[in-house]
Structures are given as C-alpha cells and as structure tokens.
C-alpha cells in the first residue's frame, strides 16, 4: 500500500521507523512535503527582537529533518536510520512541554562573534508565560554543552516544562507571551499570534 505524507498524522509523540519514507518515495514527494512543512513552521516561529528566533518543534518539523538527513547522507541501512531517529525523537514534545530550537542570528561574522561572547547563558533566560500564570524558563541543551568560557553557541535546544495550570490555560485559549531577559539582550512578545498559540497548544495532552 502506498504511503503518502498527507496520510501521516501527528497522533504519536515519536516517529516510528516504519512510518518513514524510502529515499525513492521521499524524492518523489519532497517538493510537496517541504512546502507543507514550511507553511506549518510559520505558525511555530517567534522572533524575539532582531537577533533571536525560536522555532517550536513537533513531530512534523522533526520528521522533515529526519527525512532530509537521510536524503542528504543517502542513508538506507537500518542502523543509520535508527541513529537519526535517536537524535531527533527526543526533541518532539511529549504532552506536557514545548520544545524549541533557538537561533542567534547576526549577518556579519565579526558582529556575531562579539555578540556570542556577551550572550553566555542566554539560553537559560528564555521564558514562556500563559496569561494569568507564572513565567516558565527554558531548560537548555540537555543533549550536550553548547557554550565555552569564551562564548555561547548560535544554536540551542530548549525545553519548557509546563505545569498543569499553564497547560490547561493554553488549551483553553488564553494569551501566550514569550521573552528573553538576559543582561545583554532583552526582548518580549507580549501576545503571540493566534495561529502560533493554537499550534503550540496542540502539542499538549
């Protein structure tokens, strides 16, 4: 039976091996699937000021990453496929949290190097807040250390662990704010767009 990307539903928290497309099938469907994922990401992306962007990951965004990595590396061996799943599956939210890739972006290389030296620890100062609830700060980079004595990394992986009150509030439809309050970088979105809030609420059980 032919498996089509449109028939793969986000009903599970992890990507199963047998739900992935073969390299040949993915090549045929890639253009359509990529367009779908890019449209999906628009409601999962929040810009905090001019230089910090959060992309909230879910099963669909990470399925795309897995399929792209397999395509780029021409991986078809079972162990190689499982290795990719082992990397990306932990980044999928599991019902009581939001997970995001944070990117610190400066077009000029020297400006970026200088900024990253001043922004050590910024990954721990990113927060989310449902209306009427306390701020929840990110748990950052559980996979590996992403800063050294000189600078932080330009990419971080964040987990926001929500309590029951905040999860219920988001599912009910209250406003959601995000921000960062590092001494060298402060930015806030007091109310994210309705589409973003609704998309993130669907990550919660």
Helices and strands as residue ranges (DSSP letters): G 5-7, G 17-19, H 23-42, E 45-48, E 52-56, H 59-73, H 78-88, G 89-91, E 97-104, H 109-118, G 122-125, E 126-130, E 136-137, E 139-140, E 155-161, H 164-172, E 176-182, E 185-189, H 194-201
